[in-house]
Amino acid sequence: FREPDLAQPPGAVQGQIRLTEQGEVIAAKYGHPAVGRRNLEVLVAATLEASLPVAEGSALDPRFPEAMDELSEEACRAYRDLVYGTEGFERFFWESTPIAEIARLNIGSRPASRKASRAITDLRAIPWVFSWSQCRLMLPGWYGFGAAVEAFERKHGTAGLALLREMHARWPTFRSLLSSMDMVLAKVDLGIASRYAGLVGDAALRDRIFDRLRSECEASICGLRTITGQKELLEDNPTLRRSIQHRFPYLDPLNHLQVELLRRYRADDRDDATVRSILLTINGIAAGLRNSG
């Protein structure tokens, strides 16, 4: 709670804030009285701190939002070029993620798509993000950041990188953004994602797009480390890092099992046991990731 609260613009938090807790983390954060009390204490403390008047001389450096706008434009351009400007990307998405199965399994309150089509523009936001998390790519949370940092450095040189580091040190909004991306990238597993990519029937399409995803993921991790000074992901959050290290050895087999079940299901093995097993792996992966649906 602390970082998102403090990242709000001055005056946005005035003694109160409304948040949405995702269902899969409620039991972990509030299932035990002591843990629930601790989470509420952190929320209240952060809300009070964010509500304090801004000290004189602490106004936002005007260079910061300008740099953020530049990064945002570059990242958006790279993201849209991948999703809308890459031939065959729609097929790659539908075949390498469990989106089709999620749409058929009736586990949401609304249809996955607004229209009866496979167009990405018709897909709702939650199934889009949920599908990428299931295959352990978490793509919407980081794609384009590496390209944006590289473009910023090409344009502004070492002074540009120094500015980004200063933004991380002095601007809570930017620091919160990078903290969230740090968490998402720590949950990416390119090895597991490559097994899902193996579900794509066109080998040339699969290799072309997955190599591009791998390259941008590596660039995003490099850009994050360059700005934050971290040698490893989640270096400044050892508690979460330890939690992920303990959870994922139990989570990874579910991904491998899901890949095999998807392969069978798409080969017309539609019996009840297969369908139920796919649903169980979807639920298990979402519970293990703890921020995916």
N, C-alpha and C positions, 0 to 999 in steps of 0.2 A: 504493500500500500504506500510506503513512504515516498518512493521515487515518483510515482504518478501524481500524488498529491502535490509535491513540491515542484513538479514540472508545469503545473498550471500557471497561466499568465497572472500577474499581480492583480488582485481584486476578484479573481474568479472564484476563489474559495473564501467564503465569508462565514466561517463558523460551521459550515455544513457542506456535505458532498454526497452525491448518490452514485453508488457503484453497483455493478452486476457481477455476481460470483458465478463461475461456471459450475455446472452440476457435478462434474467429476472430482472437484476439489473440496466440496463442502464438507464431506465426511472427514477428510484429512485435516482441514483447518478448524473445524468446529465440533468434531466428533468426541473430543475429550475436553472437559471443562477448563483445564489448565492451558491447553493449546488454544482453545477458543478465546479465552481471556487475554492471552498474549497477543493474538491477532487483533482483537478489538483495541487493546492498548496502543499498538503500533498505529492503527488507523486514527484513533482519537488524537494521539500526539502529533502525527503528520498533519492532520486537519488544523489543529491549533497553530502549528508552526507556519503552515501555508497562509493562515489568516492574519498573521502579524503584519503591521504596516511595513512597507518597503523602506529600508534605511536610505538616508540621503547619500547620494554619490554611488548608489548601487544600480542605477538605471541600466537597462540592457544596451550593450554595445551595438550600435547600428550595423556594424560589419557582420554580426552574427546572423540576423535574419536574411541579409543579402546573400551570404554564403549558403545558408540553408535553402533558399530559393533556387540557387544555382545547382546545388546537389540534387534537389527534388526534380528539377527539369531534366537533368541528365539521367537520373534513375528512372523516371517515368518514360523517357524516350527508349531506354534500353528494354524496359519491361514490356512496353507496348510493341516494340519491334519483335520481341520473342513471341508474344501471345497472338498478336494480330498480323504481324508482318512476316512470319516464318511459315513457308509452305509445309503443310503436313502436320503442323503443331497440334491442331484440333484432334487429328487421329492419334497422335502420340499420347495426348492427354487421356482420351477415352480408353485406350488400350493399356496404358501403363499404370493407371490408377483404378481403384475400385468404384469409380463414380457411377458406372452403369448399375452395379450391384447395389450401391447405396440408394440409387433412385428407385430400384425395384423393391427394396426390402421394407419400405414403409416404416422407417424408424424416425421420421421427422414430422413436424406438424404441418408442413406444406410440401408440395412437389419440389423436386430438385431444380427443375427448370420452369420458367414462367410460361413457356410454350412447348408444344410437343416437337422439339427439335434437338439436335446435338450441338447447336451453335453456342459457343462460349458466352456470347453476348446475352443469351437467354438464360444462362445458368444463374442461380441465386448465389449470393456471396458465401454463405455457410457451407454448402456442398463443395464449392470450389476450394475453399481453404481446407475443409475436412478431408477431401480426397488427397491433396498433396501431403497432408500430415500422415495419412495412413501408409503411404509408400515411403515415408521417412525423408522426403525432400523438403517439406515445409516451404516450398518455393515462394509464395506470396510474401513471406516475412523477410526476405533478404535479396531477392533477385533485382539487380540493377544498382545495388549499393557499391559493389566493387567497380563497376564501370563508371559510376559517378565520381568516386574518389580518384580513380586514375585520370579522368578528364580534368578534374579540378587541379590535380598536381601538374598535369601537362600545361595547363593555362597559367598557373600561379607559382609553380616551382616550390622550392623549400619554404618560402614565405607562406604559401597556401597551406602546406601541411602544418606549419607552426600555428596558423590561425585555427585549423580544425582541432588541434590539440588544446588550444586555449578555450575554444568553445566547449570542449568536453570537460575541462576543468572548472569553467566559470558559469556555464549555462545549464541549469537543471533540465530544461526541456530536451536539449541535445543529448545530455548524459542519460536521461531516461530512455530515449529512443535507442541509443546504442546498447544500453543494458538489456532492453527487450530483444534486440537483434542478437546479442551475445547468447541469450538463453535459447533462442530459436535455432541458431547455428550449432549450438552444442547438442541439439537433438537430431540434427541431420546425420544420416548414415549413407554415404554414397555407395558403399558395398551392397547394402540391402536394397537401396533404390535401383541399383543396376539389375537386380533380379526382377523387379517389377518392370523395368524397361525391357527385359527379355520377353515379356508378354506381347510386345509390339511385333506384328507379323512381318513388317517391312524392315529387314536388317539394316539397309542403308539409311532409312529414315531414323531408325532407332539410334544408330551410332552417331549420326550427324547432330541430332538434337541433344542426346545425352552428353556428348563431348562438350557441347556448348554450355550445358547446365553445370557440368563439373568444373569447367574453366571459370565460370562466373562465381561459383561457390568458393573456389579457392581464392579468387580475387577479393571477394567480400570478406573472407576471414583475414586475409592479408591487410586489407584496408582497415578493418576493425582493430587489429593488433597495432598497426602503425599509429592510429589515433590515440588509442587508450594506453599504449605502452605494455599491454599484457603479452606474455609469452605463450599462454595457453588460454583457451576459452574458459570463461567463468572463473578466472583467476581471482577476481575480487569478490566472488560469491562462493566460498568453499562449501557452505552448507548445501546449496543447490547442486553444486558440482558433485558432492558426495552422494546426494540423493539420486541423481541421475546414474552415477556409477553403480549404485546398489540396485536400482530398478531395471536397468536395461538388459542385464543378462537374463532376466525373466521375460522381458518384452520381445527381444529379438527373435526367439523361436516362433512367437505368434506371427511375426511378419513372414517368416519362411513358410510357415503352415498356410498362411493366407494366400501366398503366391501359388502354392500347389492347388489349393481349393479353387482359386479363380481360374486356373488352367483347366481344371476338370469341369467346372461349371460352364465355361465358355466352349467346352467340347461337348456340350449337351448332356452333362451329368447333372440333371436338375432335381434329383430326389430330395426329400425333406431333410435328410441328414446333412447333405452338402450345403443346402441353403441355411440351415440352422447353424452349421459350423462356421460359415462365412460371417453370419451375424455375430456369433460369439467372438470371433477374432477381431471384428470391427470394434465391438464394445471393449474388449480387452486392451487393444492398442490405444484406444482413446483414453481409457482409464490410466494406462501406464505413462502416456505422454503428459496428461493432466492439463493440457491447454488446447485441445484439438476439436472440441465439439460440444 
